[in-house]
């Protein structure tokens, strides 16, 4: 069931977290780092902070007796709106900046695949390795934004469980 209070807290803290994450991505890009690669992992730093802040706000002002499942719902609401807003802003940035940032990311991914060629072939096989190498040419802003959304949801789900345990009755 939809609880408007949970949705409001999720929107408030999720969108703010998405903006904070996007600002980190933008700063990394402007500093010359590959914000879509390993350096972009810094943009996940605000996620647990905003999840805990959202749950603390919900517990303090709306429901002092937060159970585990209600805590999970609040945390997942913050996570969802974070992932959605960060992915939308990333898509807009990739669309507006142009293909340069995507090409830089593809070059870095190819170098990484070339470095670990033997291990990758052992793990996934020669045919799959070659297919993955060729598919890098088809990388689009929407694919990168979707990957960002799914990875933020995964990381946020892990932190949501921890936060719900911490804030339960």
C-alpha positions as a printed Julia matrix, in Angstrom:
169×3 Matrix{Float64}:
  0.0     0.0     0.0
  1.14    3.48   -0.8
  1.84    5.65    2.17
  2.06    9.32    1.2
  4.32   10.14    4.11
  6.83    7.51    3.05
  6.66    8.76   -0.54
  7.19   12.38    0.55
 10.21   11.49    2.66
 11.53    9.39   -0.21
 11.12   12.22   -2.7
 12.66   14.82   -0.39
 15.74   12.87    0.58
 16.01   10.82   -2.6
 16.05   13.78   -4.97
 18.5    15.65   -2.75
 20.75   12.59   -2.7
 20.42   12.23   -6.48
 21.46   15.86   -6.89
 24.43   15.38   -4.55
 25.49   12.26   -6.46
 25.19   14.07   -9.77
 27.25   17.0    -8.49
 30.01   14.55   -7.57
 29.83   13.02  -11.07
 29.94   16.47  -12.65
 32.91   17.57  -10.53
 34.79   14.39  -11.41
 34.1    14.97  -15.1
 35.22   18.61  -14.92
 38.41   17.56  -13.12
 39.23   15.23  -16.02
 38.45   11.89  -14.42
 36.29    9.22  -16.02
 33.11    9.79  -14.02
 31.55    6.68  -15.54
 34.39    4.4   -14.46
 36.02    3.65  -11.15
 36.19    7.32  -10.13
 32.4     7.48  -10.42
 32.04    5.2    -7.44
 32.58    8.26   -5.26
 29.11    9.36   -6.29
 27.65    6.54   -4.19
 28.97    8.14   -1.02
 25.87   10.29   -0.29
 23.51    7.3    -0.58
 23.9     5.81    2.92
 24.01    9.3     4.44
 20.69   10.32    2.91
 19.08    6.96    3.67
 19.95    7.37    7.35
 18.87   11.03    7.34
 15.53   10.14    5.71
 14.84    7.36    8.19
 15.84    9.56   11.11
 13.5    12.31    9.86
 10.65    9.82    9.41
 11.17    8.36   12.88
 11.48   11.75   14.57
  8.54   13.56   12.96
  6.1    10.92   11.66
  6.31    7.56   13.36
  8.44    7.06   16.47
  7.69    3.32   16.42
  9.3     2.39   13.1
  9.34   -1.34   12.57
 11.71   -3.21   10.32
  9.43   -3.38    7.27
  8.37    0.25    7.51
 12.04    1.19    7.79
 12.8    -0.85    4.7
  9.95    0.86    2.83
 11.2     4.34    3.76
 14.78    3.45    2.89
 13.82    1.86   -0.43
 11.74    4.93   -1.24
 14.78    7.15   -0.7
 16.89    4.72   -2.73
 14.42    4.62   -5.63
 14.13    8.39   -5.94
 17.9     8.72   -5.6
 18.52    6.22   -8.37
 15.85    7.73  -10.59
 16.98   11.34  -10.25
 20.7    10.52  -10.53
 20.11    8.38  -13.63
 17.97   11.06  -15.28
 20.57   13.74  -14.59
 23.35   11.47  -15.84
 21.4    10.81  -19.03
 20.93   14.54  -19.58
 24.63   15.16  -19.01
 25.65   12.39  -21.41
 23.19   13.65  -24.01
 24.27   17.29  -23.7
 28.04   16.75  -23.4
 28.05   14.52  -26.42
 29.79   11.3   -27.3
 33.2    12.38  -25.97
 32.56   11.2   -22.43
 31.16    7.88  -23.66
 34.13    7.35  -25.99
 36.53    8.06  -23.12
 34.69    5.46  -21.04
 34.79    2.92  -23.89
 38.55    3.43  -24.31
 39.05    2.81  -20.59
 36.84   -0.3   -20.68
 38.72   -1.68  -23.69
 42.05   -1.15  -21.95
 40.68   -2.97  -18.91
 39.43   -5.86  -21.06
 42.77   -6.07  -22.88
 44.66   -6.2   -19.58
 42.62   -9.1   -18.27
 42.05  -10.88  -21.58
 43.2   -14.34  -20.47
 41.25  -14.27  -17.21
 38.11  -13.05  -19.0
 38.36  -15.75  -21.66
 38.76  -18.4   -18.95
 35.76  -17.03  -17.12
 33.27  -16.34  -19.94
 34.8   -17.98  -23.01
 36.34  -16.67  -26.23
 33.07  -16.07  -28.1
 31.46  -14.13  -25.24
 34.63  -12.08  -24.74
 34.7   -11.08  -28.41
 30.99  -10.26  -28.34
 31.4    -8.09  -25.24
 34.35   -6.32  -26.87
 32.27   -5.57  -29.98
 29.24   -4.47  -27.95
 31.27   -1.63  -26.45
 30.74    0.22  -29.74
 26.97    0.22  -29.1
 27.16    1.87  -25.67
 24.53    4.61  -25.47
 23.55    7.23  -22.87
 20.4     5.3   -22.05
 22.36    2.1   -21.41
 24.74    3.93  -19.08
 21.86    5.64  -17.26
 20.06    2.31  -16.87
 23.22    0.71  -15.47
 23.6     3.61  -13.06
 19.97    3.26  -11.94
 20.26   -0.49  -11.34
 23.57   -0.28   -9.52
 22.3     2.51   -7.25
 19.2     0.43   -6.49
 21.36   -2.57   -5.61
 23.69   -0.59   -3.34
 20.78    1.29   -1.8
 18.93   -1.93   -1.05
 21.91   -3.19    0.92
 22.08    0.04    2.92
 18.29    0.03    3.36
 18.36   -3.27    5.2
 21.15   -2.04    7.46
 19.34    1.25    8.16
 16.03   -0.52    8.85
 17.71   -2.79   11.4
 19.36    0.22   13.01
 16.16    2.29   13.27
 13.63   -0.4    14.19
 11.73   -0.2    17.49
